[in-house]
Amino acid sequence: MHMSRRLGIAVFCMVPAIIGGGILYGIFGSYVPVAVFEMILGFFAIGFFSK
């Protein structure tokens, strides 16, 4: 996989992580749901990188 594609996937996963993490923290007021959400997105990104 080319480096430009890997960077694109990283950006694709980082934007929802930042925005979604802020939304989840605003709703729940705790970092636990944010951490779970970040791990799910991390596994999603690792799945793309492994192909």
CHARMM-style PDB file with segment names, atoms N, HN, CA, C and O in Angstrom:
ATOM      1  N   MET     1       0.849  -1.163   0.000  1.00  0.00      PROA
ATOM      2  CA  MET     1       0.000   0.000   0.000  1.00  0.00      PROA
ATOM      3  C   MET     1       0.902   1.235   0.000  1.00  0.00      PROA
ATOM      4  O   MET     1       1.891   1.296   0.730  1.00  0.00      PROA
ATOM      5  N   HSD     2       0.551   2.197  -0.814  1.00  0.00      PROA
ATOM      6  HN  HSD     2      -0.252   2.147  -1.407  1.00  0.00      PROA
ATOM      7  CA  HSD     2       1.356   3.398  -0.933  1.00  0.00      PROA
ATOM      8  C   HSD     2       1.199   4.290   0.298  1.00  0.00      PROA
ATOM      9  O   HSD     2       0.176   4.261   0.982  1.00  0.00      PROA
ATOM     10  N   MET     3       2.228   5.075   0.556  1.00  0.00      PROA
ATOM     11  HN  MET     3       3.059   5.099   0.000  1.00  0.00      PROA
ATOM     12  CA  MET     3       2.235   5.939   1.728  1.00  0.00      PROA
ATOM     13  C   MET     3       1.104   6.973   1.666  1.00  0.00      PROA
ATOM     14  O   MET     3       0.520   7.300   2.700  1.00  0.00      PROA
ATOM     15  N   SER     4       0.791   7.481   0.499  1.00  0.00      PROA
ATOM     16  HN  SER     4       1.265   7.215  -0.341  1.00  0.00      PROA
ATOM     17  CA  SER     4      -0.280   8.474   0.392  1.00  0.00      PROA
ATOM     18  C   SER     4      -1.635   7.869   0.771  1.00  0.00      PROA
ATOM     19  O   SER     4      -2.474   8.539   1.372  1.00  0.00      PROA
ATOM     20  N   ARG     5      -1.838   6.614   0.419  1.00  0.00      PROA
ATOM     21  HN  ARG     5      -1.156   6.070  -0.070  1.00  0.00      PROA
ATOM     22  CA  ARG     5      -3.096   5.960   0.797  1.00  0.00      PROA
ATOM     23  C   ARG     5      -3.153   5.735   2.302  1.00  0.00      PROA
ATOM     24  O   ARG     5      -4.212   5.900   2.907  1.00  0.00      PROA
ATOM     25  N   ARG     6      -2.036   5.362   2.914  1.00  0.00      PROA
ATOM     26  HN  ARG     6      -1.176   5.228   2.422  1.00  0.00      PROA
ATOM     27  CA  ARG     6      -2.001   5.177   4.359  1.00  0.00      PROA
ATOM     28  C   ARG     6      -2.280   6.486   5.092  1.00  0.00      PROA
ATOM     29  O   ARG     6      -2.992   6.500   6.096  1.00  0.00      PROA
ATOM     30  N   LEU     7      -1.723   7.575   4.595  1.00  0.00      PROA
ATOM     31  HN  LEU     7      -1.144   7.564   3.779  1.00  0.00      PROA
ATOM     32  CA  LEU     7      -1.983   8.868   5.215  1.00  0.00      PROA
ATOM     33  C   LEU     7      -3.446   9.271   5.056  1.00  0.00      PROA
ATOM     34  O   LEU     7      -4.036   9.844   5.972  1.00  0.00      PROA
ATOM     35  N   GLY     8      -4.023   8.980   3.916  1.00  0.00      PROA
ATOM     36  HN  GLY     8      -3.543   8.515   3.172  1.00  0.00      PROA
ATOM     37  CA  GLY     8      -5.437   9.270   3.703  1.00  0.00      PROA
ATOM     38  C   GLY     8      -6.327   8.497   4.661  1.00  0.00      PROA
ATOM     39  O   GLY     8      -7.293   9.044   5.191  1.00  0.00      PROA
ATOM     40  N   ILE     9      -6.010   7.235   4.884  1.00  0.00      PROA
ATOM     41  HN  ILE     9      -5.225   6.790   4.453  1.00  0.00      PROA
ATOM     42  CA  ILE     9      -6.773   6.418   5.820  1.00  0.00      PROA
ATOM     43  C   ILE     9      -6.601   6.949   7.236  1.00  0.00      PROA
ATOM     44  O   ILE     9      -7.561   6.986   8.006  1.00  0.00      PROA
ATOM     45  N   ALA    10      -5.397   7.357   7.581  1.00  0.00      PROA
ATOM     46  HN  ALA    10      -4.617   7.327   6.956  1.00  0.00      PROA
ATOM     47  CA  ALA    10      -5.156   7.911   8.920  1.00  0.00      PROA
ATOM     48  C   ALA    10      -5.981   9.178   9.145  1.00  0.00      PROA
ATOM     49  O   ALA    10      -6.574   9.353  10.209  1.00  0.00      PROA
ATOM     50  N   VAL    11      -6.018  10.055   8.151  1.00  0.00      PROA
ATOM     51  HN  VAL    11      -5.536   9.913   7.287  1.00  0.00      PROA
ATOM     52  CA  VAL    11      -6.822  11.275   8.272  1.00  0.00      PROA
ATOM     53  C   VAL    11      -8.304  10.923   8.347  1.00  0.00      PROA
ATOM     54  O   VAL    11      -9.051  11.524   9.119  1.00  0.00      PROA
ATOM     55  N   PHE    12      -8.727   9.946   7.545  1.00  0.00      PROA
ATOM     56  HN  PHE    12      -8.120   9.457   6.919  1.00  0.00      PROA
ATOM     57  CA  PHE    12     -10.119   9.502   7.545  1.00  0.00      PROA
ATOM     58  C   PHE    12     -10.532   8.985   8.921  1.00  0.00      PROA
ATOM     59  O   PHE    12     -11.688   9.140   9.312  1.00  0.00      PROA
ATOM     60  N   CYS    13      -9.614   8.381   9.652  1.00  0.00      PROA
ATOM     61  HN  CYS    13      -8.675   8.255   9.334  1.00  0.00      PROA
ATOM     62  CA  CYS    13      -9.925   7.865  10.987  1.00  0.00      PROA
ATOM     63  C   CYS    13      -9.700   8.904  12.084  1.00  0.00      PROA
ATOM     64  O   CYS    13     -10.349   8.843  13.128  1.00  0.00      PROA
ATOM     65  N   MET    14      -8.794   9.855  11.867  1.00  0.00      PROA
ATOM     66  HN  MET    14      -8.266   9.905  11.018  1.00  0.00      PROA
ATOM     67  CA  MET    14      -8.518  10.843  12.911  1.00  0.00      PROA
ATOM     68  C   MET    14      -9.619  11.886  13.034  1.00  0.00      PROA
ATOM     69  O   MET    14      -9.924  12.322  14.144  1.00  0.00      PROA
ATOM     70  N   VAL    15     -10.217  12.291  11.937  1.00  0.00      PROA
ATOM     71  HN  VAL    15      -9.970  11.936  11.036  1.00  0.00      PROA
ATOM     72  CA  VAL    15     -11.256  13.320  12.001  1.00  0.00      PROA
ATOM     73  C   VAL    15     -12.461  12.832  12.814  1.00  0.00      PROA
ATOM     74  O   VAL    15     -12.902  13.555  13.707  1.00  0.00      PROA
ATOM     75  N   PRO    16     -13.017  11.634  12.546  1.00  0.00      PROA
ATOM     76  CA  PRO    16     -14.117  11.175  13.403  1.00  0.00      PROA
ATOM     77  C   PRO    16     -13.682  10.954  14.853  1.00  0.00      PROA
ATOM     78  O   PRO    16     -14.486  11.115  15.771  1.00  0.00      PROA
ATOM     79  N   ALA    17     -12.426  10.591  15.063  1.00  0.00      PROA
ATOM     80  HN  ALA    17     -11.773  10.460  14.317  1.00  0.00      PROA
ATOM     81  CA  ALA    17     -11.953  10.381  16.429  1.00  0.00      PROA
ATOM     82  C   ALA    17     -11.974  11.687  17.219  1.00  0.00      PROA
ATOM     83  O   ALA    17     -12.388  11.705  18.378  1.00  0.00      PROA
ATOM     84  N   ILE    18     -11.536  12.760  16.607  1.00  0.00      PROA
ATOM     85  HN  ILE    18     -11.200  12.746  15.665  1.00  0.00      PROA
ATOM     86  CA  ILE    18     -11.501  14.046  17.299  1.00  0.00      PROA
ATOM     87  C   ILE    18     -12.915  14.573  17.516  1.00  0.00      PROA
ATOM     88  O   ILE    18     -13.275  14.959  18.628  1.00  0.00      PROA
ATOM     89  N   ILE    19     -13.704  14.588  16.466  1.00  0.00      PROA
ATOM     90  HN  ILE    19     -13.412  14.275  15.562  1.00  0.00      PROA
ATOM     91  CA  ILE    19     -15.066  15.147  16.565  1.00  0.00      PROA
ATOM     92  C   ILE    19     -15.950  14.236  17.420  1.00  0.00      PROA
ATOM     93  O   ILE    19     -16.653  14.703  18.316  1.00  0.00      PROA
ATOM     94  N   GLY    20     -15.906  12.951  17.137  1.00  0.00      PROA
ATOM     95  HN  GLY    20     -15.334  12.572  16.410  1.00  0.00      PROA
ATOM     96  CA  GLY    20     -16.736  12.009  17.899  1.00  0.00      PROA
ATOM     97  C   GLY    20     -16.336  11.924  19.358  1.00  0.00      PROA
ATOM     98  O   GLY    20     -17.191  11.775  20.231  1.00  0.00      PROA
ATOM     99  N   GLY    21     -15.041  12.017  19.628  1.00  0.00      PROA
ATOM    100  HN  GLY    21     -14.347  12.137  18.918  1.00  0.00      PROA
ATOM    101  CA  GLY    21     -14.585  12.006  21.015  1.00  0.00      PROA
ATOM    102  C   GLY    21     -15.109  13.203  21.787  1.00  0.00      PROA
ATOM    103  O   GLY    21     -15.514  13.075  22.942  1.00  0.00      PROA
ATOM    104  N   GLY    22     -15.101  14.356  21.155  1.00  0.00      PROA
ATOM    105  HN  GLY    22     -14.771  14.459  20.216  1.00  0.00      PROA
ATOM    106  CA  GLY    22     -15.638  15.551  21.806  1.00  0.00      PROA
ATOM    107  C   GLY    22     -17.132  15.445  22.046  1.00  0.00      PROA
ATOM    108  O   GLY    22     -17.630  15.857  23.093  1.00  0.00      PROA
ATOM    109  N   ILE    23     -17.841  14.896  21.082  1.00  0.00      PROA
ATOM    110  HN  ILE    23     -17.437  14.561  20.231  1.00  0.00      PROA
ATOM    111  CA  ILE    23     -19.297  14.729  21.244  1.00  0.00      PROA
ATOM    112  C   ILE    23     -19.593  13.741  22.376  1.00  0.00      PROA
ATOM    113  O   ILE    23     -20.460  13.990  23.214  1.00  0.00      PROA
ATOM    114  N   LEU    24     -18.871  12.627  22.392  1.00  0.00      PROA
ATOM    115  HN  LEU    24     -18.167  12.425  21.711  1.00  0.00      PROA
ATOM    116  CA  LEU    24     -19.104  11.641  23.445  1.00  0.00      PROA
ATOM    117  C   LEU    24     -18.764  12.195  24.823  1.00  0.00      PROA
ATOM    118  O   LEU    24     -19.474  11.926  25.792  1.00  0.00      PROA
ATOM    119  N   TYR    25     -17.690  12.962  24.918  1.00  0.00      PROA
ATOM    120  HN  TYR    25     -17.113  13.181  24.131  1.00  0.00      PROA
ATOM    121  CA  TYR    25     -17.349  13.558  26.208  1.00  0.00      PROA
ATOM    122  C   TYR    25     -18.420  14.568  26.628  1.00  0.00      PROA
ATOM    123  O   TYR    25     -18.752  14.664  27.809  1.00  0.00      PROA
ATOM    124  N   GLY    26     -18.955  15.314  25.675  1.00  0.00      PROA
ATOM    125  HN  GLY    26     -18.686  15.236  24.715  1.00  0.00      PROA
ATOM    126  CA  GLY    26     -20.016  16.265  25.987  1.00  0.00      PROA
ATOM    127  C   GLY    26     -21.286  15.581  26.466  1.00  0.00      PROA
ATOM    128  O   GLY    26     -21.983  16.099  27.339  1.00  0.00      PROA
ATOM    129  N   ILE    27     -21.587  14.423  25.900  1.00  0.00      PROA
ATOM    130  HN  ILE    27     -21.021  14.002  25.191  1.00  0.00      PROA
ATOM    131  CA  ILE    27     -22.808  13.703  26.288  1.00  0.00      PROA
ATOM    132  C   ILE    27     -22.638  13.002  27.629  1.00  0.00      PROA
ATOM    133  O   ILE    27     -23.480  13.138  28.517  1.00  0.00      PROA
ATOM    134  N   PHE    28     -21.543  12.248  27.775  1.00  0.00      PROA
ATOM    135  HN  PHE    28     -20.860  12.138  27.054  1.00  0.00      PROA
ATOM    136  CA  PHE    28     -21.366  11.418  28.966  1.00  0.00      PROA
ATOM    137  C   PHE    28     -20.564  12.088  30.073  1.00  0.00      PROA
ATOM    138  O   PHE    28     -20.704  11.717  31.239  1.00  0.00      PROA
ATOM    139  N   GLY    29     -19.730  13.060  29.740  1.00  0.00      PROA
ATOM    140  HN  GLY    29     -19.615  13.362  28.793  1.00  0.00      PROA
ATOM    141  CA  GLY    29     -18.930  13.744  30.757  1.00  0.00      PROA
ATOM    142  C   GLY    29     -17.833  12.882  31.345  1.00  0.00      PROA
ATOM    143  O   GLY    29     -17.358  13.156  32.447  1.00  0.00      PROA
ATOM    144  N   SER    30     -17.422  11.849  30.635  1.00  0.00      PROA
ATOM    145  HN  SER    30     -17.808  11.626  29.740  1.00  0.00      PROA
ATOM    146  CA  SER    30     -16.396  10.938  31.112  1.00  0.00      PROA
ATOM    147  C   SER    30     -15.521  10.520  29.939  1.00  0.00      PROA
ATOM    148  O   SER    30     -15.954  10.527  28.787  1.00  0.00      PROA
ATOM    149  N   TYR    31     -14.287  10.156  30.254  1.00  0.00      PROA
ATOM    150  HN  TYR    31     -13.935  10.151  31.191  1.00  0.00      PROA
ATOM    151  CA  TYR    31     -13.375   9.737  29.193  1.00  0.00      PROA
ATOM    152  C   TYR    31     -13.475   8.255  28.867  1.00  0.00      PROA
ATOM    153  O   TYR    31     -12.859   7.811  27.899  1.00  0.00      PROA
ATOM    154  N   VAL    32     -14.219   7.476  29.629  1.00  0.00      PROA
ATOM    155  HN  VAL    32     -14.720   7.837  30.416  1.00  0.00      PROA
ATOM    156  CA  VAL    32     -14.336   6.039  29.370  1.00  0.00      PROA
ATOM    157  C   VAL    32     -15.014   5.776  28.019  1.00  0.00      PROA
ATOM    158  O   VAL    32     -14.472   5.012  27.220  1.00  0.00      PROA
ATOM    159  N   PRO    33     -16.177   6.377  27.730  1.00  0.00      PROA
ATOM    160  CA  PRO    33     -16.767   6.142  26.402  1.00  0.00      PROA
ATOM    161  C   PRO    33     -15.884   6.660  25.270  1.00  0.00      PROA
ATOM    162  O   PRO    33     -15.874   6.096  24.176  1.00  0.00      PROA
ATOM    163  N   VAL    34     -15.150   7.726  25.534  1.00  0.00      PROA
ATOM    164  HN  VAL    34     -15.159   8.185  26.423  1.00  0.00      PROA
ATOM    165  CA  VAL    34     -14.242   8.269  24.523  1.00  0.00      PROA
ATOM    166  C   VAL    34     -13.136   7.259  24.231  1.00  0.00      PROA
ATOM    167  O   VAL    34     -12.787   7.035  23.072  1.00  0.00      PROA
ATOM    168  N   ALA    35     -12.590   6.655  25.270  1.00  0.00      PROA
ATOM    169  HN  ALA    35     -12.873   6.837  26.212  1.00  0.00      PROA
ATOM    170  CA  ALA    35     -11.526   5.661  25.091  1.00  0.00      PROA
ATOM    171  C   ALA    35     -12.038   4.445  24.318  1.00  0.00      PROA
ATOM    172  O   ALA    35     -11.333   3.916  23.460  1.00  0.00      PROA
ATOM    173  N   VAL    36     -13.257   4.001  24.616  1.00  0.00      PROA
ATOM    174  HN  VAL    36     -13.831   4.432  25.313  1.00  0.00      PROA
ATOM    175  CA  VAL    36     -13.832   2.856  23.894  1.00  0.00      PROA
ATOM    176  C   VAL    36     -14.014   3.213  22.422  1.00  0.00      PROA
ATOM    177  O   VAL    36     -13.682   2.420  21.541  1.00  0.00      PROA
ATOM    178  N   PHE    37     -14.538   4.402  22.160  1.00  0.00      PROA
ATOM    179  HN  PHE    37     -14.807   5.047  22.875  1.00  0.00      PROA
ATOM    180  CA  PHE    37     -14.730   4.865  20.784  1.00  0.00      PROA
ATOM    181  C   PHE    37     -13.401   4.950  20.041  1.00  0.00      PROA
ATOM    182  O   PHE    37     -13.314   4.560  18.877  1.00  0.00      PROA
ATOM    183  N   GLU    38     -12.368   5.458  20.709  1.00  0.00      PROA
ATOM    184  HN  GLU    38     -12.439   5.775  21.655  1.00  0.00      PROA
ATOM    185  CA  GLU    38     -11.042   5.568  20.093  1.00  0.00      PROA
ATOM    186  C   GLU    38     -10.472   4.181  19.782  1.00  0.00      PROA
ATOM    187  O   GLU    38      -9.845   3.991  18.740  1.00  0.00      PROA
ATOM    188  N   MET    39     -10.683   3.220  20.671  1.00  0.00      PROA
ATOM    189  HN  MET    39     -11.193   3.375  21.518  1.00  0.00      PROA
ATOM    190  CA  MET    39     -10.184   1.867  20.411  1.00  0.00      PROA
ATOM    191  C   MET    39     -10.903   1.233  19.223  1.00  0.00      PROA
ATOM    192  O   MET    39     -10.277   0.556  18.407  1.00  0.00      PROA
ATOM    193  N   ILE    40     -12.207   1.450  19.122  1.00  0.00      PROA
ATOM    194  HN  ILE    40     -12.715   2.000  19.784  1.00  0.00      PROA
ATOM    195  CA  ILE    40     -12.956   0.902  17.983  1.00  0.00      PROA
ATOM    196  C   ILE    40     -12.437   1.490  16.678  1.00  0.00      PROA
ATOM    197  O   ILE    40     -12.226   0.764  15.707  1.00  0.00      PROA
ATOM    198  N   LEU    41     -12.231   2.795  16.654  1.00  0.00      PROA
ATOM    199  HN  LEU    41     -12.403   3.385  17.443  1.00  0.00      PROA
ATOM    200  CA  LEU    41     -11.684   3.417  15.446  1.00  0.00      PROA
ATOM    201  C   LEU    41     -10.253   2.954  15.173  1.00  0.00      PROA
ATOM    202  O   LEU    41      -9.852   2.825  14.016  1.00  0.00      PROA
ATOM    203  N   GLY    42      -9.499   2.709  16.215  1.00  0.00      PROA
ATOM    204  HN  GLY    42      -9.825   2.814  17.155  1.00  0.00      PROA
ATOM    205  CA  GLY    42      -8.138   2.202  16.050  1.00  0.00      PROA
ATOM    206  C   GLY    42      -8.125   0.819  15.408  1.00  0.00      PROA
ATOM    207  O   GLY    42      -7.311   0.554  14.524  1.00  0.00      PROA
ATOM    208  N   PHE    43      -9.014  -0.056  15.844  1.00  0.00      PROA
ATOM    209  HN  PHE    43      -9.675   0.159  16.562  1.00  0.00      PROA
ATOM    210  CA  PHE    43      -9.111  -1.383  15.241  1.00  0.00      PROA
ATOM    211  C   PHE    43      -9.560  -1.294  13.782  1.00  0.00      PROA
ATOM    212  O   PHE    43      -9.108  -2.061  12.931  1.00  0.00      PROA
ATOM    213  N   PHE    44     -10.451  -0.350  13.512  1.00  0.00      PROA
ATOM    214  HN  PHE    44     -10.818   0.273  14.202  1.00  0.00      PROA
ATOM    215  CA  PHE    44     -10.909  -0.124  12.142  1.00  0.00      PROA
ATOM    216  C   PHE    44      -9.741   0.309  11.257  1.00  0.00      PROA
ATOM    217  O   PHE    44      -9.598  -0.173  10.133  1.00  0.00      PROA
ATOM    218  N   ALA    45      -8.917   1.211  11.761  1.00  0.00      PROA
ATOM    219  HN  ALA    45      -9.033   1.602  12.674  1.00  0.00      PROA
ATOM    220  CA  ALA    45      -7.762   1.695  11.004  1.00  0.00      PROA
ATOM    221  C   ALA    45      -6.733   0.585  10.808  1.00  0.00      PROA
ATOM    222  O   ALA    45      -6.161   0.456   9.726  1.00  0.00      PROA
ATOM    223  N   ILE    46      -6.496  -0.211  11.836  1.00  0.00      PROA
ATOM    224  HN  ILE    46      -6.961  -0.106  12.715  1.00  0.00      PROA
ATOM    225  CA  ILE    46      -5.547  -1.311  11.718  1.00  0.00      PROA
ATOM    226  C   ILE    46      -6.033  -2.334  10.689  1.00  0.00      PROA
ATOM    227  O   ILE    46      -5.233  -2.921   9.961  1.00  0.00      PROA
ATOM    228  N   GLY    47      -7.344  -2.540  10.636  1.00  0.00      PROA
ATOM    229  HN  GLY    47      -7.994  -2.063  11.227  1.00  0.00      PROA
ATOM    230  CA  GLY    47      -7.902  -3.428   9.611  1.00  0.00      PROA
ATOM    231  C   GLY    47      -7.624  -2.934   8.203  1.00  0.00      PROA
ATOM    232  O   GLY    47      -7.333  -3.729   7.309  1.00  0.00      PROA
ATOM    233  N   PHE    48      -7.713  -1.624   7.999  1.00  0.00      PROA
ATOM    234  HN  PHE    48      -7.950  -0.978   8.725  1.00  0.00      PROA
ATOM    235  CA  PHE    48      -7.393  -1.069   6.683  1.00  0.00      PROA
ATOM    236  C   PHE    48      -5.906  -1.174   6.378  1.00  0.00      PROA
ATOM    237  O   PHE    48      -5.525  -1.505   5.255  1.00  0.00      PROA
ATOM    238  N   PHE    49      -5.060  -0.896   7.367  1.00  0.00      PROA
ATOM    239  HN  PHE    49      -5.369  -0.627   8.280  1.00  0.00      PROA
ATOM    240  CA  PHE    49      -3.620  -0.926   7.141  1.00  0.00      PROA
ATOM    241  C   PHE    49      -3.104  -2.330   6.882  1.00  0.00      PROA
ATOM    242  O   PHE    49      -2.101  -2.498   6.189  1.00  0.00      PROA
ATOM    243  N   SER    50      -3.771  -3.339   7.423  1.00  0.00      PROA
ATOM    244  HN  SER    50      -4.587  -3.202   7.986  1.00  0.00      PROA
ATOM    245  CA  SER    50      -3.271  -4.707   7.257  1.00  0.00      PROA
ATOM    246  C   SER    50      -3.533  -5.273   5.860  1.00  0.00      PROA
ATOM    247  O   SER    50      -2.943  -6.284   5.481  1.00  0.00      PROA
ATOM    248  N   LYS    51      -4.403  -4.634   5.105  1.00  0.00      PROA
ATOM    249  HN  LYS    51      -4.882  -3.813   5.413  1.00  0.00      PROA
ATOM    250  CA  LYS    51      -4.706  -5.153   3.766  1.00  0.00      PROA
ATOM    251  C   LYS    51      -3.611  -4.838   2.787  1.00  0.00      PROA
ATOM    252  OT1 LYS    51      -3.707  -5.202   1.615  1.00  0.00      PROA
TER     253      LYS     51
END
